[in-house]
Amino acid sequence: MTHEQYQEAIDWLFVQMPNYQTDGQKAYKPGLDNIIKLCAFFGNPQEKIKCIHIGGTNGKGSSSNMLASVLQEAGYTIGLYNSPHLIDFTERIKINGKNCDKEFVFDFIQKLKNLPEDIRPSFFEFTTIMAFEYFAQQQVDFAIIEVGLGGRLDSTNIIRPLISAITNVQLDHQNILGDTIEEIAGEKAGIIKPNTPIISGDENEVVKNIISKKAAQENAPFIDSTLFHTILTSDLKGNYQQKNIRVVLAMIEELRKLSIEISDKAIEKGLLNVHQNTGFIGRWFEFSKNPLTICDTGHNQAGLEYVFSQLNSIDRHKHVILGFVNDKKIDEVMDLLPENSEFYFAKPSISRGRHPEDYENLLREAKIFYKIFNSVQEAYLSAKERCTNEDMIFIGGSNFVVGEFLEKNLEISK
């Protein structure tokens, strides 16, 4: 397999099938019919692996990577399924921090091209069955599966996990999941399975009640991780990680009840070595020290609130590079922008990327110092030119902005 053949196969996967990452809402295909048929066609690989299911609006990527790191430190082989990817498609499917083998991806795509006519999966369904098959073939000890979108109708919801977790519930993807916290919580609670422990990380009593009520209906033990107290820290920076650490500790406690051996040392080391063990980047990721350059993929209102409040706590002049996709409510973001900053707005290079000229009226109204760029890289180079070593640069607003920046500027060993 040549690099060109691999790229051609990946392009087929992105272009031929509805793909939420590039097409947004019109590509969302809720329901489990397709994934049920797809898994059956491949012999139900998801039934051959022990799974842990993690949903939530924010924090599911960080929590799943922290848990993977702890379990790796405990000596287990861990499959990890996250989305979206930042640079390369194979980041979505990892085993012990190593991206999925490209030969496997290429070969599996050839099989997907020859599916029976009655199975017409979406991009995410294809990726999900690929992860299940890879983890089954590689005989991982545990597979940590991150929900793609929502929960109840998400294609990952075909699994029967050992435990499940919902990190939190915030307003995001309202055009798909519902306009209220209650509706979104109901969708996310759809991952709760009969007699399967569910960990809840949300502090909102309304959300807790919805999750605990659904847990009671399913006879599923309900664990409130907000009641956990710890002094443990992680190499994943960002003040919000403290909430995620509590979710991870609650999951570990439930796994220990299932006679899965995880030492206190493995927990401590696992939390402190997430980057090294899983290769996870994108959340409060320190790209450089001089000048201090931070990336963060937080992109909904709650995520940006956390990130911008942390930026406000840093006493430096800030050069903030932001870009958004079409369905982002830009007016909500304008109210949150960090202080003591100059702004560089750029269009993410994907088809869903929104050009800042479309919302320049809001930028003018916000009375901020800003410039507009056609690409993230142009914005970064401009910021770098204006930035002193006493200042800092922040890059965010979207997974795609961070991915684009890292792809251009970070040497990742493939």
C-alpha positions as CSV (number, residue, x, y, z in Angstrom):
1,M,0.0,0.0,0.0
2,T,1.4,3.4,-1.0
3,H,0.8,6.7,0.7
4,E,-1.3,7.7,-2.3
5,Q,-3.5,4.6,-2.1
6,Y,-4.0,5.2,1.6
7,Q,-5.0,8.8,1.0
8,E,-7.3,7.8,-1.8
9,A,-9.1,5.3,0.6
10,I,-9.4,7.9,3.3
11,D,-10.7,10.4,0.8
12,W,-13.3,7.9,-0.3
13,L,-14.4,7.5,3.3
14,F,-14.8,11.2,3.8
15,V,-16.4,12.1,0.4
16,Q,-18.7,9.1,-0.3
17,M,-20.5,8.9,2.9
18,P,-22.4,11.5,5.0
19,N,-19.9,12.9,7.4
20,Y,-20.8,15.1,10.3
21,Q,-17.2,16.4,10.6
22,T,-17.4,18.0,7.1
23,D,-21.1,18.3,6.4
24,G,-22.7,19.1,9.8
25,Q,-26.3,18.4,10.6
26,K,-27.4,17.0,7.2
27,A,-25.0,14.1,7.7
28,Y,-26.3,13.1,11.1
29,K,-28.2,9.8,10.8
30,P,-29.7,9.0,14.2
31,G,-30.8,5.5,15.0
32,L,-29.1,2.1,15.5
33,D,-30.6,0.2,12.5
34,N,-27.5,0.7,10.3
35,I,-24.9,0.0,13.0
36,I,-26.8,-3.2,14.0
37,K,-26.7,-4.4,10.4
38,L,-23.1,-3.4,10.0
39,C,-21.9,-5.1,13.2
40,A,-23.9,-8.3,12.3
41,F,-22.2,-8.3,8.8
42,F,-18.8,-8.3,10.5
43,G,-19.8,-10.9,13.1
44,N,-20.5,-8.5,15.9
45,P,-16.9,-7.7,17.0
46,Q,-18.3,-5.3,19.7
47,E,-19.4,-8.4,21.7
48,K,-15.9,-9.8,21.8
49,I,-14.4,-6.8,23.7
50,K,-15.0,-5.5,27.2
51,C,-16.1,-1.9,26.8
52,I,-16.3,1.3,28.9
53,H,-18.7,3.9,27.5
54,I,-18.2,7.6,28.0
55,G,-20.6,10.4,27.0
56,G,-21.1,14.0,27.9
57,T,-21.0,17.4,26.3
58,N,-17.5,18.4,27.4
59,G,-14.8,16.4,29.0
60,K,-15.4,13.0,27.4
61,G,-12.1,13.1,25.4
62,S,-10.1,14.1,28.4
63,S,-11.8,11.6,30.7
64,S,-11.4,8.7,28.3
65,N,-7.7,9.5,27.7
66,M,-7.1,9.8,31.5
67,L,-8.8,6.5,32.1
68,A,-6.8,4.8,29.3
69,S,-3.6,6.1,30.7
70,V,-4.4,4.8,34.2
71,L,-5.3,1.4,32.9
72,Q,-2.2,1.2,30.8
73,E,-0.1,2.0,33.9
74,A,-2.0,-0.9,35.6
75,G,-0.6,-3.2,32.8
76,Y,-3.6,-3.5,30.5
77,T,-3.8,-3.2,26.8
78,I,-6.3,-0.5,26.1
79,G,-8.2,0.4,22.9
80,L,-9.4,4.0,22.7
81,Y,-12.0,5.3,20.3
82,N,-12.3,9.1,20.2
83,S,-13.5,11.7,17.8
84,P,-12.9,13.9,15.9
85,H,-9.3,13.6,14.9
86,L,-7.1,16.6,14.8
87,I,-4.5,15.7,12.2
88,D,-4.7,12.1,10.9
89,F,-7.8,9.8,10.7
90,T,-5.9,7.0,12.6
91,E,-5.9,9.1,15.8
92,R,-9.6,8.1,16.3
93,I,-8.6,4.5,16.9
94,K,-5.7,3.8,19.2
95,I,-4.2,1.0,21.2
96,N,-1.9,2.0,24.2
97,G,-1.4,5.4,22.6
98,K,-0.5,4.1,19.1
99,N,-2.6,5.2,16.2
100,C,-4.5,2.5,14.3
101,D,-2.4,0.7,11.7
102,K,-2.8,2.3,8.3
103,E,-2.7,-1.0,6.5
104,F,-5.6,-2.2,8.6
105,V,-7.5,1.0,7.7
106,F,-6.8,0.7,4.0
107,D,-7.8,-3.0,4.0
108,F,-11.0,-2.4,6.0
109,I,-12.1,0.4,3.7
110,Q,-11.9,-2.0,0.8
111,K,-14.3,-4.3,2.6
112,L,-16.6,-1.3,3.3
113,K,-16.8,-0.6,-0.4
114,N,-18.4,-3.9,-1.0
115,L,-21.2,-3.9,1.6
116,P,-24.6,-5.2,0.6
117,E,-27.0,-2.6,-0.9
118,D,-29.3,-2.5,2.1
119,I,-26.5,-1.2,4.4
120,R,-25.8,2.5,3.8
121,P,-23.8,3.7,6.8
122,S,-22.6,7.2,7.7
123,F,-19.0,8.1,8.0
124,F,-19.2,7.7,11.8
125,E,-20.9,4.3,11.6
126,F,-18.1,3.1,9.3
127,T,-15.5,4.5,11.8
128,T,-17.2,2.8,14.7
129,I,-17.3,-0.7,13.2
130,M,-13.7,-0.2,12.2
131,A,-12.8,0.5,15.8
132,F,-14.7,-2.5,17.1
133,E,-13.1,-4.8,14.5
134,Y,-9.6,-3.5,15.2
135,F,-9.9,-3.8,19.0
136,A,-11.4,-7.4,18.6
137,Q,-8.6,-8.4,16.3
138,Q,-5.9,-7.0,18.5
139,Q,-7.5,-8.6,21.6
140,V,-7.4,-5.5,23.8
141,D,-8.1,-6.0,27.5
142,F,-10.6,-3.1,27.5
143,A,-11.9,-0.7,24.9
144,I,-12.9,2.8,26.0
145,I,-15.6,4.0,23.6
146,E,-16.4,7.7,23.4
147,V,-19.9,8.7,22.3
148,G,-19.9,10.6,19.0
149,L,-22.9,12.8,19.4
150,G,-25.7,12.7,22.0
151,G,-26.1,9.1,23.3
152,R,-29.4,7.4,22.9
153,L,-29.2,7.3,19.0
154,D,-25.4,7.3,18.7
155,S,-24.0,4.4,16.8
156,T,-21.6,3.6,19.8
157,N,-24.8,2.8,21.8
158,I,-24.8,-0.7,20.4
159,I,-22.2,-1.8,23.0
160,R,-23.0,-3.5,26.4
161,P,-20.4,-1.9,28.6
162,L,-19.0,-2.8,32.0
163,I,-19.6,0.8,33.1
164,S,-20.8,4.0,31.6
165,A,-20.1,7.7,32.4
166,I,-21.7,11.0,31.5
167,T,-19.2,13.8,32.2
168,N,-21.6,16.7,32.0
169,V,-24.6,18.1,30.0
170,Q,-24.4,21.5,28.4
171,L,-26.0,23.3,25.5
172,D,-24.4,22.0,22.3
173,H,-25.7,20.7,18.9
174,Q,-29.2,22.0,19.9
175,N,-30.3,21.6,16.3
176,I,-30.0,17.9,16.7
177,L,-30.3,17.1,20.4
178,G,-32.9,19.6,21.6
179,D,-33.0,23.2,22.8
180,T,-33.0,22.7,26.5
181,I,-30.6,21.1,29.1
182,E,-33.4,18.7,30.0
183,E,-33.8,17.5,26.4
184,I,-30.1,17.1,25.9
185,A,-29.7,15.3,29.3
186,G,-32.4,12.9,28.2
187,E,-30.5,12.1,25.0
188,K,-27.2,11.6,26.8
189,A,-28.9,9.4,29.5
190,G,-29.8,7.1,26.6
191,I,-26.5,5.3,27.1
192,I,-27.6,4.0,30.5
193,K,-27.9,0.2,30.3
194,P,-29.7,-2.3,32.6
195,N,-27.7,-3.2,35.8
196,T,-24.7,-1.2,34.5
197,P,-23.1,1.4,36.8
198,I,-23.5,5.0,35.5
199,I,-21.1,7.7,36.7
200,S,-22.5,11.3,36.5
201,G,-20.1,14.3,36.6
202,D,-22.6,17.2,36.3
203,E,-23.2,19.5,39.3
204,N,-26.5,20.7,38.0
205,E,-29.3,19.2,40.1
206,V,-31.7,19.1,37.1
207,V,-29.2,17.0,35.1
208,K,-28.4,14.7,38.1
209,N,-32.1,14.0,38.6
210,I,-32.7,13.1,34.9
211,I,-29.7,10.7,34.9
212,S,-30.5,9.2,38.3
213,K,-34.2,8.7,37.3
214,K,-33.2,6.9,34.1
215,A,-30.6,4.8,36.1
216,A,-33.4,3.8,38.6
217,Q,-35.6,2.7,35.6
218,E,-32.8,0.5,34.3
219,N,-31.8,-0.8,37.8
220,A,-28.4,0.8,37.1
221,P,-26.3,1.9,40.1
222,F,-26.0,5.7,40.0
223,I,-22.7,7.2,41.1
224,D,-22.3,11.0,41.6
225,S,-18.6,11.8,41.0
226,T,-19.1,15.4,42.2
227,L,-19.1,14.0,45.7
228,F,-15.5,12.7,45.2
229,H,-12.7,14.7,46.8
230,T,-9.1,14.3,45.7
231,I,-5.8,16.1,45.6
232,L,-4.6,14.2,42.5
233,T,-3.6,16.2,39.5
234,S,-3.0,15.4,35.8
235,D,-0.6,16.5,33.1
236,L,-3.7,17.6,31.2
237,K,-3.8,21.2,32.1
238,G,-6.9,23.4,32.4
239,N,-8.8,24.2,35.6
240,Y,-11.8,22.2,34.2
241,Q,-9.7,18.9,34.4
242,Q,-10.4,18.7,38.1
243,K,-14.0,17.7,37.3
244,N,-12.9,15.1,34.8
245,I,-10.4,13.6,37.3
246,R,-13.3,13.0,39.7
247,V,-15.3,11.2,36.9
248,V,-12.2,9.0,36.2
249,L,-11.7,8.2,39.9
250,A,-15.4,7.2,40.1
251,M,-15.0,4.9,37.1
252,I,-11.9,3.3,38.6
253,E,-13.7,2.6,41.8
254,E,-16.5,0.8,39.9
255,L,-13.9,-1.2,37.8
256,R,-12.2,-2.2,41.1
257,K,-15.6,-3.6,42.3
258,L,-15.5,-5.8,39.2
259,S,-12.2,-7.3,40.4
260,I,-10.2,-5.3,37.9
261,E,-6.8,-4.6,39.6
262,I,-5.8,-1.0,39.5
263,S,-3.2,0.2,42.1
264,D,-3.1,3.6,43.7
265,K,0.3,4.1,42.0
266,A,-1.2,3.3,38.6
267,I,-3.8,6.0,39.2
268,E,-1.3,8.6,40.2
269,K,1.1,7.8,37.4
270,G,-1.6,7.4,34.8
271,L,-3.1,10.8,35.5
272,L,0.3,12.5,35.3
273,N,1.4,10.8,32.1
274,V,-1.7,11.1,29.8
275,H,0.2,12.8,26.9
276,Q,2.9,10.2,27.0
277,N,0.7,7.2,27.4
278,T,-2.1,8.1,25.0
279,G,-0.8,10.8,22.7
280,F,-3.8,13.0,23.6
281,I,-3.4,16.7,22.6
282,G,-5.8,19.5,22.1
283,R,-7.0,20.4,25.6
284,W,-5.0,23.3,27.1
285,F,-2.1,22.0,25.1
286,E,1.1,24.0,25.5
287,F,2.6,24.2,22.1
288,S,5.5,26.5,23.1
289,K,6.9,28.4,26.1
290,N,8.5,31.3,24.2
291,P,6.1,32.8,23.5
292,L,3.6,30.9,25.6
293,T,1.3,29.3,23.0
294,I,-1.8,27.4,24.1
295,C,-4.3,25.4,22.0
296,D,-7.7,24.3,23.3
297,T,-10.5,22.6,21.3
298,G,-13.3,23.8,23.6
299,H,-16.0,25.0,21.1
300,N,-19.4,25.2,22.7
301,Q,-20.6,27.9,25.1
302,A,-19.7,26.0,28.3
303,G,-16.3,24.9,27.0
304,L,-15.4,28.4,25.9
305,E,-16.5,29.8,29.2
306,Y,-14.1,27.5,31.0
307,V,-11.2,28.3,28.6
308,F,-11.7,32.1,28.5
309,S,-12.0,32.4,32.3
310,Q,-8.7,30.6,32.6
311,L,-7.2,33.0,30.0
312,N,-8.5,35.9,32.1
313,S,-6.6,34.5,35.1
314,I,-3.3,34.7,33.2
315,D,-1.7,38.2,33.6
316,R,-0.3,38.6,30.1
317,H,-1.3,40.5,27.0
318,K,-3.1,37.9,24.7
319,H,-3.2,37.3,21.0
320,V,-6.3,35.1,20.5
321,I,-6.8,33.2,17.3
322,L,-10.4,32.0,16.8
323,G,-12.4,30.3,14.0
324,F,-15.8,28.8,13.9
325,V,-18.0,26.4,11.9
326,N,-21.3,27.4,10.3
327,D,-23.7,26.3,13.1
328,K,-21.9,28.2,15.8
329,K,-23.9,31.0,17.5
330,I,-21.2,33.7,17.3
331,D,-23.2,36.2,19.3
332,E,-22.9,33.9,22.4
333,V,-19.1,33.8,21.9
334,M,-18.8,37.6,21.7
335,D,-20.1,37.9,25.3
336,L,-17.4,35.6,26.6
337,L,-14.2,36.9,24.9
338,P,-11.2,37.2,27.2
339,E,-10.0,40.6,28.4
340,N,-6.6,42.2,27.6
341,S,-6.6,40.7,24.2
342,E,-6.3,41.4,20.5
343,F,-8.1,39.0,18.2
344,Y,-7.3,37.2,15.0
345,F,-10.4,35.6,13.3
346,A,-9.8,33.0,10.6
347,K,-11.9,30.6,8.5
348,P,-11.3,26.9,9.2
349,S,-10.3,25.2,6.0
350,I,-13.2,22.7,6.0
351,S,-16.3,23.2,4.0
352,R,-18.3,24.0,7.2
353,G,-15.8,26.7,8.1
354,R,-17.4,30.1,8.5
355,H,-15.6,33.1,7.1
356,P,-15.2,35.9,9.7
357,E,-16.5,38.4,7.1
358,D,-20.0,36.8,7.7
359,Y,-20.0,37.9,11.3
360,E,-17.9,41.0,11.1
361,N,-20.9,43.2,12.2
362,L,-20.8,41.3,15.6
363,L,-17.0,42.0,15.8
364,R,-17.5,45.7,15.3
365,E,-20.3,45.8,17.9
366,A,-18.0,44.0,20.4
367,K,-15.6,47.0,20.2
368,I,-12.5,44.7,20.2
369,F,-9.2,45.0,18.4
370,Y,-9.4,42.4,15.6
371,K,-8.1,41.4,12.2
372,I,-9.6,38.9,9.8
373,F,-7.6,36.2,7.9
374,N,-8.4,33.6,5.2
375,S,-6.6,30.8,7.0
376,V,-5.5,29.8,10.5
377,Q,-1.9,29.8,9.5
378,E,-2.0,33.3,8.3
379,A,-3.6,34.4,11.6
380,Y,-0.9,32.5,13.6
381,L,2.0,34.0,11.6
382,S,0.5,37.5,12.1
383,A,0.1,36.9,15.9
384,K,3.6,35.5,16.2
385,E,5.0,38.6,14.5
386,R,3.2,41.0,16.9
387,C,3.7,38.8,20.0
388,T,6.6,39.5,22.5
389,N,7.9,36.8,24.9
390,E,5.9,38.5,27.7
391,D,2.7,38.0,25.7
392,M,0.9,34.8,24.9
393,I,-0.9,33.3,21.9
394,F,-4.1,31.2,22.2
395,I,-5.6,29.1,19.4
396,G,-9.1,27.7,19.6
397,G,-12.8,28.0,18.9
398,S,-13.1,24.7,17.1
399,N,-11.5,21.3,16.8
400,F,-10.7,22.2,13.2
401,V,-8.9,25.4,14.0
402,V,-6.6,23.5,16.5
403,G,-6.2,20.6,14.1
404,E,-5.2,22.9,11.2
405,F,-2.7,24.8,13.4
406,L,-1.1,21.6,14.7
407,E,-0.9,20.0,11.3
408,K,1.0,23.0,9.9
409,N,3.2,23.5,13.0
410,L,3.7,20.3,15.0
411,E,6.1,17.6,13.9
412,I,4.1,14.5,14.7
413,S,5.9,11.2,14.3
414,K,3.7,9.1,12.0
